[in-house]
Amino acid sequence: MNNSNSLSYSGKSYSRALLTKEGIVVKTQGPVTDAYDQVGNSNGSTVSFLSGCFTCLNTDYECDPSTVGLLPNNTLIPFRRILNAKSVDSLEQSRDGYGRLAQSSAGPSDPNAVRHDNVNRMDKKGLDDDGNGDEDEDEESANSLIELTFVVPQGNDIVPQKLYLSIEHVPTVGGSLMNKNQPIKDSNADGGGSSSTMTTSSQEDTENIVELIFQRSFEGIKRHKSILVVINPYGGKGKARTLYETKCHPILASTECKIDIAYTKYARHAMDIARDLDLEKYDTIACASGDGIPYEIINGLYQRPDRVAAFNKLTVTQLPCGSGNAMSISCHWTNNPSYAALCLVKSTEARIDMMCCSQESYANEFPRLSFLSQTYGVIAESDINTEFIRWMGPSRFELGVAVTVLQGRKYPCDLYVKYAVKDKKDIHIHYIEQKNKTTLLFDRETTTPEECTAQLASDNDLTEDDFKLKYSLNNDVPEDWERLNPDIANNLQIFYTGKMPYMAADTKFFPAALPSDGSFDMVITDSRTPLTKITPILLSLDKGTHILEPEVIHAKVLAYRLVPKIEEGLFSVDGEKFPLETMQVEILPRLVKTLLVNGSYIDSEFDTMI
Ligand SMILES: Nc1ncnc2c1ncn2[C@@H]1O[C@H](COP(=O)(O)OP(=O)(O)OP(=O)(O)O)[C@@H](O)[C@H]1O
C-alpha cells in the first residue's frame, strides 16, 4: 500500500487511536470521507458514525484499496457500539500451522470470517503493505495492536466490523489522557480506580488496554452471557430463521457470549424447552420470534418445580423476528432485529412485573403468566378472528377493529377491580414518581455501575412467596374490589389490560405502563360512544393520547375479575386464544428478569401528555 498515511504491520492495515471517556477516537489515517450516518443511540440522542466501506465488508460503495481499514480523522467509536476487543499478539499465538488466525466464535455466515482470510492471505505471502516483505513500519505500535469489533450501520441495520488499532493514549484518573509510552495505570484505572502505576512490557500494556475497553464497553453488564436462542421457524410468516441468521447472529457471534440455538418443532414446543432446560447451561433465553415464544418460555419456566431458581438465574428477552414484536419495541426500543441483538448484548438486566391469569379450565393445574396483555371484546375478536386475512399483515387487525366498532358490537360482562390508581390525574403523578425511581437508579452521574447492579440485585432473589397468589378464583370477590358501573359493563366495547407501552409497532396502547410499578394498566370503552368520538380515539392509538379522552376509562390496577356475559367469544392473553370463562388476574411484582435499555421501557412520552 503506497498511501503515505497508512500504517501496517504484518499485513494488517491499522489505525492509531485514543481511548477517551466516551469511546475510541481513531486518528487521521486516510482521506476524510463524508460518509457519516446519524444513528439514534439508546438515550435518544444521536452520534456520528461511519457508514460505507472502510474494511471491505460493506458493499454500499466501491472501496479504494488504498484506504482499506482507514477511518477519517477523529472518528469516535462509542463504547456502547463496541462488541469485542482482542490483543492481536494473543490472536497470533493461536495461529494454526498454516499461519491462519484462529476463527472467532462466529458462525459460517459471519462476515468477519472473510476478513480473517484476507489478512492471512497477506501473512502467508510474507508481505507487508508496501509489498517488500519487511515488517518495517511502526514496529513498536504494531506490538500492541488491538483487534476491535464494533457495529456500524448498513442500510437499515447494523453489522459488526473489525478494525486493527494501535492505542496511543489511555485515560488516567479524571479522564485526562496520557501517552502510551508512559507507564499506564492498572486495569482499574477507568476514571476512579487505583492510582498505582505499573511498568509493563508493550504486550502487557495491550492486555490492560483491552481490559479497559471491556470495562467501559460493558459497564454494569454481563459480558460473557450463555444464551439459548429459541427460533420459531414459522414466526414472522416464516422469515424468523433468516432474520435471526442474517441480522442477529453476526452481532451475537462477534461477542464473548456463548450461543446455542433451538428450533421450535411444534406449537407450544418453547414451553417444553423452558420446562426441561438445564439451568446450569444458560443465563439468557433469547426468543427469535414474535411475542408468542416469550410467553411460552416464561410459562414453561413457571411450571418447573425449581421455578424460583429458574427465575433467579434466567433472563428472558426477544429478538424481534415475528409479526407481533411488542416486547422488543417496548424493552429494546426497536423492532429491528440487528439493533435488538446489540441491545441483548448491551442492555441492563431488570425485573418486570407479571400478570397472573386464572380461569377454571387450567387454574388448578397452573395459572398462566402474562407479560404483555389480556383482552376481551373488540380487540380480542379482531386479533383472533382476522386470522383468515393474515396476508394483510398488521393492517388486518386495524380493519378488524374498525369493522367491529362500526357494527356497534358490545360485549357485556361483570367486572370487579382492585385499583392501584383510579383517577387519571393521579396516574400522571404515579407515572412520574415511578419512572424517576428507575431514572435515578440508572443515572450514571450519581450511581456507579456497581451500585446500580447491586441495587437491582438486592431484590433479585425471589422466593416461593413471590409466586403466591393473593386472590383465589374460588372465593367471592374481596370487599375492597370495586364493581364497574353495570351500565358501562353491559355495553362494554374494548377491555384491554397491559404491562408494556406498545402492543404493536404503531400501537402505543398503554403509554403509562412501567416495568415494575407493581400495577398494570386497564383501558375500557363503551359501545354507546358516538362514532364521531370513537374514531379519533382509535386514530390516536399510535400516539397513545387515546387514554386522555374522557370517553376512555383508564386506570392502574392490582387485580380484576371479569365475568363474561356473552355466548360466544374469547379472551386473548399475550396474543394467545383463551377460553370464554371468568378470568381473574392479579399482579405478581418483579417476577421475570429481562433486558431493558438503561433499565427503562421505551419513552412513551406519557409524562408530557396533557
Ligand atoms: N414448529 C412450529 N409449528 C407450528 N407452530 C409453531 C411452531 N413453533 C412455534 N409455533 C407456534 O407459533 C405461534 C406464534 O409464534 P410467534 O409469536 O413466534 O410468531 P408470530 O410471527 O408473531 O406469529 P403470530 O402472528 O401468530 O403471533 C406460537 O403459538 C407457537 O406455539
The ligand as a MOL file (V3000), in Angstrom:
LIG
                    3D

  0  0  0     0  0            999 V3000
M  V30 BEGIN CTAB
M  V30 COUNTS 31 33 0 0 0
M  V30 BEGIN ATOM
M  V30 1 N -42.8220 -25.5730 14.5640 0
M  V30 2 C -43.9950 -24.9970 14.8240 0
M  V30 3 N -45.1400 -25.4170 14.2080 0
M  V30 4 C -46.3120 -24.8370 14.4470 0
M  V30 5 N -46.4870 -23.8100 15.3070 0
M  V30 6 C -45.4060 -23.3590 15.9580 0
M  V30 7 C -44.1160 -23.9150 15.7520 0
M  V30 8 N -43.2370 -23.2600 16.5090 0
M  V30 9 C -43.9370 -22.3380 17.2070 0
M  V30 10 N -45.2490 -22.3860 16.8710 0
M  V30 11 C -46.3270 -21.5300 17.3700 0
M  V30 12 O -46.3700 -20.3080 16.6280 0
M  V30 13 C -47.1040 -19.3520 17.3960 0
M  V30 14 C -46.6920 -17.9480 17.0710 0
M  V30 15 O -45.3750 -17.7170 17.4230 0
M  V30 16 P -44.6540 -16.2790 17.3680 0
M  V30 17 O -45.2910 -15.3540 18.2980 0
M  V30 18 O -43.2130 -16.5420 17.4990 0
M  V30 19 O -44.8450 -15.8040 15.8630 0
M  V30 20 P -45.5440 -14.6020 15.1430 0
M  V30 21 O -44.8820 -14.4410 13.8220 0
M  V30 22 O -45.6030 -13.3620 15.9520 0
M  V30 23 O -46.9240 -15.2220 14.9190 0
M  V30 24 P -48.3430 -14.7140 15.2300 0
M  V30 25 O -48.5740 -13.6600 14.2130 0
M  V30 26 O -49.1370 -15.9570 15.0280 0
M  V30 27 O -48.3600 -14.2270 16.6530 0
M  V30 28 C -46.9510 -19.7770 18.8480 0
M  V30 29 O -48.2280 -20.0430 19.3800 0
M  V30 30 C -46.1270 -21.0780 18.7860 0
M  V30 31 O -46.5790 -22.0830 19.6960 0
M  V30 END ATOM
M  V30 BEGIN BOND
M  V30 1 1 1 2
M  V30 2 1 2 3
M  V30 3 2 2 7
M  V30 4 2 3 4
M  V30 5 1 4 5
M  V30 6 2 5 6
M  V30 7 1 6 7
M  V30 8 1 6 10
M  V30 9 1 7 8
M  V30 10 2 8 9
M  V30 11 1 9 10
M  V30 12 1 10 11
M  V30 13 1 11 12
M  V30 14 1 11 30
M  V30 15 1 12 13
M  V30 16 1 13 14
M  V30 17 1 13 28
M  V30 18 1 14 15
M  V30 19 1 15 16
M  V30 20 2 16 17
M  V30 21 1 16 18
M  V30 22 1 16 19
M  V30 23 1 19 20
M  V30 24 2 20 21
M  V30 25 1 20 22
M  V30 26 1 20 23
M  V30 27 1 23 24
M  V30 28 2 24 25
M  V30 29 1 24 26
M  V30 30 1 24 27
M  V30 31 1 28 29
M  V30 32 1 28 30
M  V30 33 1 30 31
M  V30 END BOND
M  V30 END CTAB
M  END
